[in-house]
Amino acid sequence: MGVFDNEVSLSRVPPDVRAQAQAAGLDEAACLFCVRSDLTLDRRKCDAWLVVTRSAAATLSADGAGDGLLAGPFELGKIEKVRTFQTVGSAFLQFQMDGAYVDVARYSNARREIFDRAAKEIDRVLKGEPEQLDALLRPSDLVCNKCGLPLPSRKTPCPRCRATRGLFFRTVGLMKAYYGYVLLLLLFSVCSVGIEQLPPQITRTLIDEVLAPPQNASFPVTHMLFGETPAEGSNARLLVWILLALLGIHAVTQFLGVINGRMSAWIGTRITFELRETLQNKLMDISVDYHDRHSAGSLMSRVLYDVEYFQSFVQQVAQGLLVNLFRVVAIGSILFYMNWELALYVLIPIPISAVCTTLFWRFLYPCHYRYVDSRSKLSRLLSGLYSGVRLVKAFAQEKRENERFDEASGYMKDSARSLLMNLATFNPFIGFLFSLGGIAVWYLGGHSVLDGGMSLGVLQAFILYVFMFYAPVTALSAFSNWISGFVTAGQRVFEVLDSTSAVPIDPHPVSPPQPRGEIEFRNVTFGYDAYNPVLNNINLKIEPGEFIGIVGKSGSGKTTLVNLICRFYDPQEGQVLIDGVDVRRMAPTDLHRNIGLVLQEPFLFRASIAENIAYGQPDATPLEIQDAARAANAHGFISRMPAGYDTRLGEGGAGLSGGERQRVSIARALLCNPQVLILDEATSSVDTESEQEIQRALAKLCKGRTSIAIAHRLATLKNSDRIYVIDRGQIAEEGSHEDLMEQQGIYYRLVKIQTELTRLEVD
């Protein structure tokens, strides 16, 4: 059952609003669809339905609010446009009628996706396009269809529904190349467990045959070692041999522990290294859309911290879980062999401990999740804070940011305190529970010694085995603590690895034989939210070598065109072609090798200026780097620096002005000698004189190269072969500068506004 099955009704009015629909004059026979809402227009909770027929639409209350009619009815023939309008905590479905928008329905954010789909279907009806009502019932890409939990990203597996054992099997799969070492590690662990069982038996011999031997007793160990009884030999000599045996056993045990520890550390660090490498590769390959929805601090937390849990996986499983299970079986067998009646009393605390551990794990897992989440949020806060420290100081917001940090740090403190305090309560409780079993053995065994049914040495050995038995059982109880942390971290890591890229790579990519730089948009429709398109049915063609200007208001979709050409995103409808090949069929390396991109906000790495310029062409010679810098009008200010091209920049290019950073980024794009050059407000951060020099350099470099310039300074586009004016996601105007000025449309008004602003600045 899909998540929208109870929220949508197709071709019929729901029974609970059928009477209201009839009273409002809505024809049920002409019903297209109905969508459930949960708010009235004034934001009161209400069970309501948006009813859409072929001729009208209305929002009806199912619980009597507003006398059954919340909004409407609205005649579809009078509706000019339909849109969804987001507010804080809720959103509106609105119709434009007589030039003004009217509220039709209000709903919480939980129903945002279904109302976005409904708005698109109403828009199809208004445009006379065929309805696609089945789209209203299509399962959500952002919500798990089984449990309803919001997904980390589109179409990723649900963390809740993915079984924990699947997480463990996947982690074991990471050790596939090291199975031989793991088996050797287990072999050493089993040998170590076997040797650990000897000291209690030797202690029994030490007490019964050396320190306090009873009269007329047989001495099997003494006869075996010396062929004589203590009366005939020396107890002191026997004492030395027994102590040497204990020392040797402890030495062998510790030696095996060293081998196990070093081997598990080697395997664990290798697995962590490979997993961190895989995670980093995935984050580099995954779509830009994923990075838009996750902060850099959160992703850093997964790569740096969450992966560390996998390092201890080998040690915790091989040396913790399996070895402790071996110990429990081995020691338990010895206890029943020595005295099965006392052994039964030893087992009494175990079922109680198992129940308590299971209940505690369910309680502890959310504590671990909150702690990991708090650490991720703090990392995210610090990443943004340190990146924007200049802005903080410019607006004197140090106190406010410190308060935000204190709040995030306090959340982390409270989460860690809750986790540690719960552990500090549970572990002693389990220890006390097992101590009761030890007390019972002492009591019953002590009576047996006093009654002559058991020797003191046997009791001492049995007690030693009891505490040796409880130690691994206690460790297994505490193992749930590590499991809860590992499951939390593992889910966050595998959530990234399981994320499906929004830009899948064609397994058989096509490479244009000779890049020419032809770009074509065919019926392209795209929205960052699929149900709110930014671009609507775009059709344009750029011939090789043309210089194209793109203008429009902020938010009109100019940069989105660039994102689609670079294939940072894929359109929901239509095709983007370069040299006649759909970019979805091209290998990313082939595509990006032929595109030079200069972004509106220049970004430089913490490296030398030369390394930043040569970022896209690491093997470039110093002369090639200088030529690119000269073309971007950057060679002058670079040469005046003390270290010249070897000057190291700070975070984000600190040490250079905004205009200088932009010119370095232009040089970086030019060095790659791309067939397509895209300038997204590339000259917005430079002064007028520098802009003119850059434009002259670009005029030479753009010859024979397809160039696309997005600019707010329209004067820079006068020499363009063609200018596209984007308005509300569509191409509103097209032509040369002179043609568009003659049309006196949007472009004409924008030029006039900028001319007036320039005149005011001069005055």
VEXZA-768798 format. One line per 2 residues: number of its first residue (from 1); their letters; for each residue x, y, z negated of C-alpha. Coordinates in steps of 0.2 Angstrom, whole numbers, m for minus. Each point is the difference from the previous one (the first is absolute). Layout:
<rs>
NUM> A> X/Y/Z  ... .
</rs>
This chain:
<rs>
1> MG> 0/0/0  7/17/5 .
3> VF> 2/15/m12  m13/10/10 .
5> DN> m14/m14/2  m10/8/m15 .
7> EV> 4/18/6  m7/m1/17 .
9> SL> m16/m5/8  m1/m2/19 .
11> SR> m16/3/10  m12/0/m15 .
13> VP> m4/11/m15  4/m7/m17 .
15> PD> m15/m5/m9  3/12/m15 .
17> VR> m1/15/11  m12/m6/13 .
19> AQ> m15/10/m7  11/16/m1 .
21> AQ> 5/m3/18  m18/m1/6 .
23> AA> m5/15/m10  15/10/8 .
25> GL> m6/m5/17  14/m11/5 .
27> DE> m4/m14/12  6/m17/m7 .
29> AA> m1/m8/17  12/12/6 .
31> CL> 12/m2/m15  19/m1/6 .
33> FC> 8/m2/m17  m1/5/m19 .
35> VR> 15/3/m11  m1/0/m19 .
37> SD> 5/15/m10  3/2/m19 .
39> LT> m2/19/m3  m13/14/3 .
41> LD> 6/16/8  2/8/m17 .
43> RR> 12/m15/m5  m12/m9/m11 .
45> KC> 0/m19/0  m13/m7/11 .
47> DA> m3/m16/10  m4/8/18 .
49> WL> 0/m5/18  5/10/16 .
51> VV> m13/m6/13  4/3/18 .
53> TR> m12/m3/14  1/4/18 .
55> SA> m8/16/m2  3/6/m18 .
57> AA> 10/m2/m16  m4/2/m18 .
59> TL> 7/m4/m18  m13/m9/m11 .
61> SA> 1/m4/m18  m3/m18/m6 .
63> DG> m3/5/m18  m12/14/1 .
65> AG> 12/15/0  m5/15/10 .
67> DG> m18/m7/3  9/m13/11 .
69> LL> 6/12/13  18/7/m4 .
71> AG> 4/8/17  m9/1/17 .
73> PF> m7/m6/11  11/7/13 .
75> EL> m4/m2/19  16/m7/9 .
77> GK> m4/10/15  4/16/m10 .
79> IE> 16/m6/m7  15/8/8 .
81> KV> 14/m9/m10  2/m13/m14 .
83> RT> 14/0/m13  6/m6/m17 .
85> FQ> 6/13/m12  11/m5/m15 .
87> TV> m2/8/m17  8/m4/m17 .
89> GS> m7/m18/m5  m13/m1/14 .
91> AF> m4/5/18  m14/6/11 .
93> LQ> m7/m6/16  m5/16/10 .
95> FQ> m9/5/16  4/16/9 .
97> MD> m17/8/5  m2/17/8 .
99> GA> 19/3/m3  0/m4/m19 .
101> YV> 3/m16/m9  m14/m8/m11 .
103> DV> 3/m13/m14  m8/m16/5 .
105> AR> 6/m12/m13  13/0/m14 .
107> YS> 10/m16/m6  14/m4/m11 .
109> NA> 17/m4/7  m3/m19/m2 .
111> RR> m12/2/15  11/11/10 .
113> EI> 5/m13/13  m18/m6/4 .
115> FD> m6/18/2  14/4/11 .
117> RA> m5/m14/11  m18/6/m1 .
119> AK> 5/17/6  9/m7/15 .
121> EI> m15/m10/5  m12/15/m2 .
123> DR> 13/9/11  m2/m13/13 .
125> VL> m19/1/0  2/19/2 .
127> KG> 12/m2/15  m11/m13/8 .
129> EP> 13/m13/m2  m4/m19/m3 .
131> EQ> m2/m4/m19  13/m11/m8 .
133> LD> m11/m4/m16  10/m16/m4 .
135> AL> 14/12/m4  m10/5/m16 .
137> LR> 1/m18/m6  19/m3/4 .
139> PS> 10/m4/m15  10/14/m8 .
141> DL> 18/0/4  4/9/m17 .
143> VC> m11/m11/m12  2/m19/m4 .
145> NK> m16/m8/7  1/m14/m14 .
147> CG> 2/10/m16  m2/18/6 .
149> LP> 17/6/m6  7/15/10 .
151> LP> 15/m7/10  17/8/0 .
153> SR> m1/4/18  m10/m5/15 .
155> KT> m3/m19/3  13/m5/m13 .
157> PC> m3/m16/m11  m10/4/m16 .
159> PR> 12/m1/m15  m14/m7/m11 .
161> CR> m6/m13/11  18/m6/4 .
163> AT> 3/m14/m12  14/1/m12 .
165> RG> 7/m17/5  1/7/18 .
167> LF> 12/13/m7  11/m13/m8 .
169> FR> 0/m11/15  5/15/11 .
171> TV> 14/4/m12  6/m18/0 .
173> GL> 0/2/19  13/14/m2 .
175> MK> 12/m13/m7  m1/m12/14 .
177> AY> 18/3/5  5/m3/m18 .
179> YG> m9/m16/m4  16/m10/m1 .
181> YV> 7/12/m13  m17/0/m9 .
183> LL> 0/m19/m1  18/0/m7 .
185> LL> m5/13/m13  m15/m12/m5 .
187> LF> 12/m14/m1  12/10/m12 .
189> SV> m15/5/m10  m6/m18/m2 .
191> CS> 17/m5/m6  1/14/m12 .
193> VG> m17/m5/m7  6/m18/m2 .
195> IE> 16/6/m9  m10/11/m12 .
197> QL> m9/m15/m7  16/m7/m8 .
199> PP> 4/12/m14  m15/m5/m11 .
201> QI> 4/m18/1  18/4/m5 .
203> TR> m6/10/m14  m10/m15/m6 .
205> TL> 15/m10/0  10/13/m9 .
207> ID> m12/1/m14  m5/m19/m2 .
209> EV> 17/m8/4  13/13/m6 .
211> LA> m7/13/m12  m12/m10/m10 .
213> PP> 0/m19/5  m11/m11/m9 .
215> QN> 6/m16/m9  m1/m16/10 .
217> AS> m4/9/16  6/m4/17 .
219> FP> 11/12/10  m2/m3/18 .
221> VT> 9/16/6  15/m3/m12 .
223> HM> 1/m18/6  m1/6/18 .
225> LF> 14/13/m2  12/m8/m13 .
227> GE> m6/m18/m2  m1/3/m18 .
229> TP> m12/6/m14  3/17/m9 .
231> AE> 5/m10/m15  14/m7/10 .
233> GS> 4/16/9  1/18/m3 .
235> NA> m16/11/0  11/15/3 .
237> RL> 7/m7/16  m18/m4/6 .
239> LV> m5/17/m4  13/8/11 .
241> WI> m5/m12/14  m18/5/m1 .
243> LL> 3/18/m1  12/m1/15 .
245> AL> m14/m9/9  m13/14/m4 .
247> LG> 13/13/6  3/m9/16 .
249> IH> m19/m2/3  m2/19/m3 .
251> AV> 14/4/12  m7/m11/14 .
253> TQ> m17/8/m3  7/18/1 .
255> FL> 10/m5/15  m15/m6/9 .
257> GV> m9/16/m6  13/10/8 .
259> IN> m1/m9/17  m19/1/0 .
261> GR> 0/19/m5  13/4/14 .
263> MS> m9/m11/13  m17/8/m4 .
265> AW> 7/17/0  8/m3/17 .
267> IG> m16/m7/8  m11/13/m8 .
269> TR> 11/15/6  0/m7/17 .
271> IT> m19/m2/1  m2/17/m7 .
273> FE> 12/7/13  m8/m9/14 .
275> LR> m18/5/m6  5/18/m2 .
277> ET> 8/0/17  m16/m8/7 .
279> LQ> m11/13/m9  10/15/7 .
281> NK> m1/m7/17  m19/m2/m1 .
283> LM> m1/18/m6  10/6/14 .
285> DI> m10/m10/13  m17/4/m7 .
287> SV> m11/13/7  1/19/m5 .
289> DY> m18/m2/m6  5/m11/m14 .
291> HD> 13/13/m6  m13/13/1 .
293> RH> m11/m9/m13  15/m5/m12 .
295> SA> 11/12/m8  19/m2/2 .
297> GS> 2/m2/m19  m12/m15/0 .
299> LM> 9/m9/14  17/4/m9 .
301> SR> m7/m8/m16  m4/m16/10 .
303> VL> 17/m1/8  10/4/m15 .
305> YD> m9/m7/m15  m14/m12/5 .
307> VE> 13/m11/10  10/m2/m16 .
309> YF> m13/m12/m7  5/m12/14 .
311> QS> 18/m1/m6  m5/m8/m16 .
313> FV> m12/m12/9  13/m14/2 .
315> QQ> 5/2/m18  m17/1/m7 .
317> VA> m6/m15/10  15/m12/1 .
319> QG> 7/4/m17  m15/6/m9 .
321> LL> m16/m9/6  7/m17/7 .
323> VN> 14/m2/m13  m12/4/m14 .
325> LF> m12/m13/7  14/m12/0 .
327> RV> 4/4/m18  m18/m2/m5 .
329> VA> m1/m17/8  17/m7/m6 .
331> IG> m2/6/m18  m18/m5/m1 .
333> SI> 5/m17/5  14/m1/m13 .
335> LF> m12/6/m14  m13/m13/4 .
337> YM> 14/m13/1  6/5/m17 .
339> NW> m17/2/m9  m16/0/10 .
341> EL> m11/5/m15  11/16/m4 .
343> AL> 1/4/19  m19/1/0 .
345> YV> 0/14/m13  13/9/11 .
347> LI> m12/1/14  m14/8/m9 .
349> PI> 5/19/3  3/m3/19 .
351> PI> m19/0/6  m3/15/m11 .
353> SA> 15/8/8  m5/m4/18 .
355> VC> m17/8/m3  7/15/m8 .
357> TT> 13/2/14  m13/m1/14 .
359> LF> m11/13/m8  15/11/m4 .
361> WR> 6/m1/18  m17/7/6 .
363> FL> 1/14/m12  19/3/4 .
365> YP> m1/1/19  m9/17/0 .
367> CH> 13/6/m12  14/m4/12 .
369> YR> m10/7/14  m2/17/m9 .
371> YV> 18/0/m4  6/m3/18 .
373> DS> m13/12/6  6/14/m12 .
375> RS> 18/m3/5  m5/2/19 .
377> KL> m10/16/m4  14/7/m9 .
379> SR> 12/m4/14  m12/8/12 .
381> LL> m1/16/m10  19/2/m2 .
383> SG> 2/m4/19  m11/15/4 .
385> LY> 5/11/m14  19/m1/4 .
387> SG> m4/2/19  m9/16/m3 .
389> VR> 10/7/m14  2/16/10 .
391> LV> m18/3/1  m2/m4/m19 .
393> KA> 12/14/m4  m6/12/13 .
395> FA> m17/0/m8  6/m2/m18 .
397> QE> m9/m16/m3  14/m9/m10 .
399> KR> m12/m1/m16  m14/m7/10 .
401> EN> 11/m13/8  7/m5/m17 .
403> ER> m17/m2/m6  m4/m11/15 .
405> FD> 15/m10/m4  m4/m2/m18 .
407> EA> m17/m6/5  7/m13/12 .
409> SG> 14/m5/m13  m13/m1/m13 .
411> YM> m11/m12/10  16/m11/3 .
413> KD> 4/1/m19  m18/m5/m5 .
415> SA> 1/m14/13  16/m6/m6 .
417> RS> m4/1/m18  m17/m9/2 .
419> LL> 10/m14/9  14/m2/m12 .
421> MN> m11/2/m15  m11/m14/6 .
423> LA> 15/m11/3  7/4/m17 .
425> TF> m17/m6/m7  m2/m16/10 .
427> NP> 18/m7/m1  1/0/m19 .
429> FI> m18/m7/m1  5/m15/11 .
431> GF> 16/m2/m10  m10/m1/m16 .
433> LF> m12/m12/7  15/m12/4 .
435> SL> 7/3/m17  m15/m8/m7 .
437> GG> 4/m16/9  17/0/m7 .
439> IA> m6/2/m17  m12/m14/2 .
441> VW> 14/m11/6  11/5/m15 .
443> YL> m14/m4/m12  m5/m17/7 .
445> GG> 18/m5/4  6/6/m18 .
447> HS> m13/m12/m8  6/m14/11 .
449> VL> 18/3/m5  m5/1/m19 .
451> DG> m10/m16/2  15/m9/9 .
453> GM> m8/m2/17  12/11/9 .
455> SL> 18/5/m3  5/18/m2 .
457> GV> 11/0/16  m15/m6/10 .
459> LQ> m11/14/m7  13/13/4 .
461> AF> 2/m7/17  m19/0/3 .
463> IL> m1/18/m7  14/6/12 .
465> YV> m9/m8/15  m17/8/m6 .
467> FM> 8/17/1  9/m4/16 .
469> FY> m17/m6/6  m9/16/m5 .
471> AP> 13/11/8  m4/m4/18 .
473> VT> m19/0/m4  2/17/m7 .
475> AL> 10/5/16  m14/m7/11 .
477> SA> m13/10/m10  11/16/3 .
479> FS> 2/m4/18  m17/7/3 .
481> NW> 7/17/m4  13/m1/14 .
483> IS> m13/m8/12  m12/16/m2 .
485> GF> 14/12/4  6/m11/15 .
487> VT> m18/m2/7  m2/19/m1 .
489> AG> 16/4/8  m1/m14/13 .
491> QR> m17/6/5  6/17/3 .
493> VF> 15/m7/10  m10/m12/11 .
495> EV> m13/13/2  13/10/11 .
497> LD> 6/m16/9  m18/m5/4 .
499> ST> m5/17/6  m5/0/19 .
501> SA> 8/14/10  m12/11/9 .
503> VP> 11/0/15  4/m19/3 .
505> ID> 14/m4/12  m3/m9/16 .
507> PH> 9/m17/0  4/2/18 .
509> PV> 3/19/2  1/9/17 .
511> SP> 15/12/4  m2/13/14 .
513> PQ> 14/m4/12  5/18/2 .
515> PR> m7/13/m13  m8/15/8 .
517> GE> m9/8/m14  m18/m1/7 .
519> IE> m13/1/m14  m19/m4/2 .
521> FR> m14/0/m12  m15/m10/6 .
523> NV> m16/2/m10  9/1/m16 .
525> TF> m10/1/m16  9/0/m17 .
527> GY> m3/4/m18  11/m3/m16 .
529> DA> m17/m5/m7  m7/m11/14 .
531> YN> m18/7/m3  6/18/1 .
533> PV> 9/3/17  13/13/1 .
535> LN> 2/m2/19  m16/m4/11 .
537> NI> 2/m7/17  16/8/5 .
539> NL> 5/m1/18  16/8/6 .
541> KI> 15/m4/11  18/8/m1 .
543> EP> 11/m2/15  18/m4/m2 .
545> GE> 11/15/m3  m15/11/m5 .
547> FI> 1/13/m14  m17/m1/m9 .
549> GI> m6/11/m14  m13/m5/m12 .
551> VG> m9/13/m11  m15/1/m11 .
553> KS> m6/4/m17  7/m9/m15 .
555> GS> m9/m17/m2  m5/m1/18 .
557> GK> 10/m16/4  16/7/8 .
559> TT> 12/m10/m11  m11/m15/1 .
561> LV> 4/0/19  18/m1/m4 .
563> NL> m2/m14/m13  m9/m10/13 .
565> IC> 14/2/13  13/m5/m13 .
567> RF> m12/m14/m5  0/4/m18 .
569> YD> m18/m5/2  m11/m9/13 .
571> PQ> m16/7/7  m16/m8/m5 .
573> EG> m6/2/18  9/3/17 .
575> QV> 19/m1/5  15/10/m2 .
577> LI> 12/m4/15  18/5/3 .
579> DG> 6/m4/18  m16/m9/3 .
581> VD> 3/m12/m15  m11/m1/m15 .
583> VR> 11/5/m15  m8/m15/m9 .
585> RM> 9/m11/12  17/8/m2 .
587> AP> 13/m5/m13  2/14/m13 .
589> TD> 19/2/3  m3/2/19 .
591> LH> m14/13/m4  9/10/m13 .
593> RN> 17/0/10  m8/10/13 .
595> IG> m9/13/m11  8/14/m9 .
597> LV> m10/7/m14  2/16/m10 .
599> LQ> m12/2/m14  m8/16/m7 .
601> EP> 8/m4/m17  18/m4/3 .
603> FL> 8/m14/m11  18/m3/m2 .
605> FR> 9/m14/m10  12/2/m14 .
607> AS> 15/m2/12  12/11/11 .
609> IA> m7/11/13  8/m10/13 .
611> EN> m8/m16/m7  m17/8/1 .
613> IA> 2/6/18  6/m17/5 .
615> YG> m13/m9/m10  m9/m7/16 .
617> QP> 17/m3/9  12/m6/m13 .
619> DA> 14/m4/12  0/18/7 .
621> TP> 17/9/2  4/16/m9 .
623> LE> m1/9/17  m17/m7/4 .
625> IQ> m6/6/m18  7/17/3 .
627> DA> m8/2/17  m17/m5/m7 .
629> AR> 3/13/m14  4/14/13 .
631> AA> m16/m4/10  m10/2/m16 .
633> NA> 9/16/m5  7/m8/m15 .
635> HG> 19/m1/4  3/18/m6 .
637> FI> m6/m2/m18  7/m17/m2 .
639> SR> 17/6/5  0/14/m13 .
641> MP> m2/m13/m14  15/m5/m10 .
643> AG> 0/m18/6  m9/3/16 .
645> YD> m9/m15/7  6/m10/m15 .
647> TR> m9/11/m12  m11/m12/m11 .
649> LG> m18/6/m3  m11/m3/m15 .
651> EG> m17/m8/m2  m11/5/15 .
653> GA> 14/10/8  3/11/m15 .
655> GL> 14/12/4  m8/6/16 .
657> SG> m13/13/3  m17/m6/8 .
659> GE> 5/6/17  17/m8/m1 .
661> RQ> m8/m17/m5  m12/2/15 .
663> RV> 14/3/12  10/m15/m7 .
665> SI> m16/m11/3  m1/7/18 .
667> AR> 18/m5/3  m4/m17/m7 .
669> AL> m14/m3/13  10/7/14 .
671> LC> 15/m11/m3  m10/m15/4 .
673> NP> m3/7/17  m18/m6/0 .
675> QV> m11/m1/16  m15/8/m10 .
677> LI> 4/14/m12  m14/5/m12 .
679> LD> 1/16/m10  m13/1/m14 .
681> EA> 1/18/m6  19/m2/2 .
683> TS> 4/19/0  m12/5/m13 .
685> SV> 14/1/m14  12/10/10 .
687> DT> 1/19/3  m5/8/16 .
689> ES> 18/2/7  5/m18/m4 .
691> EQ> m17/m5/8  4/8/16 .
693> EI> 17/m7/1  m7/m18/m4 .
695> QR> m13/3/13  13/4/13 .
697> AL> 10/m15/m4  m15/m11/0 .
699> AK> m5/7/18  16/m7/6 .
701> LC> m1/m17/m9  m18/m3/4 .
703> KG> 3/m1/19  m3/m17/6 .
705> RT> m7/m5/m17  m18/0/m5 .
707> SI> m3/13/m14  m14/2/m12 .
709> AI> m1/16/m11  m12/3/m14 .
711> AH> 1/18/m5  m10/13/m9 .
713> RL> 11/14/7  m9/m1/17 .
715> AT> 13/12/8  12/m15/0 .
717> LK> m11/m10/12  m2/13/14 .
719> NS> 12/m9/11  m9/m17/m3 .
721> DR> m5/m9/16  m17/m3/m8 .
723> IY> m8/3/m17  m13/m10/m9 .
725> VI> m12/8/m12  m6/m12/m13 .
727> DR> m16/4/m10  m9/m12/m11 .
729> GQ> 9/m15/6  m4/4/19 .
731> IA> 9/8/14  m9/17/1 .
733> EE> 11/8/13  14/m4/12 .
735> GS> 11/10/11  15/11/1 .
737> HE> 2/16/m11  m7/11/14 .
739> DL> m15/m11/4  m5/m1/m18 .
741> ME> 1/18/m3  m11/3/15 .
743> QQ> m13/m12/m7  m1/11/m16 .
745> GI> m4/m15/m11  8/m8/m15 .
747> YY> 18/3/5  m4/18/5 .
749> RL> m7/3/m17  15/m8/m9 .
751> VK> 12/11/10  m9/16/m3 .
753> IQ> 0/m4/m19  18/m4/0 .
755> TE> 3/16/10  m9/11/m13 .
757> LT> 9/m8/m14  17/3/8 .
759> RL> m5/18/3  m5/2/m19 .
761> EV> 16/m7/m5  10/12/11 .
763> D> m10/15/m7 .
</rs>
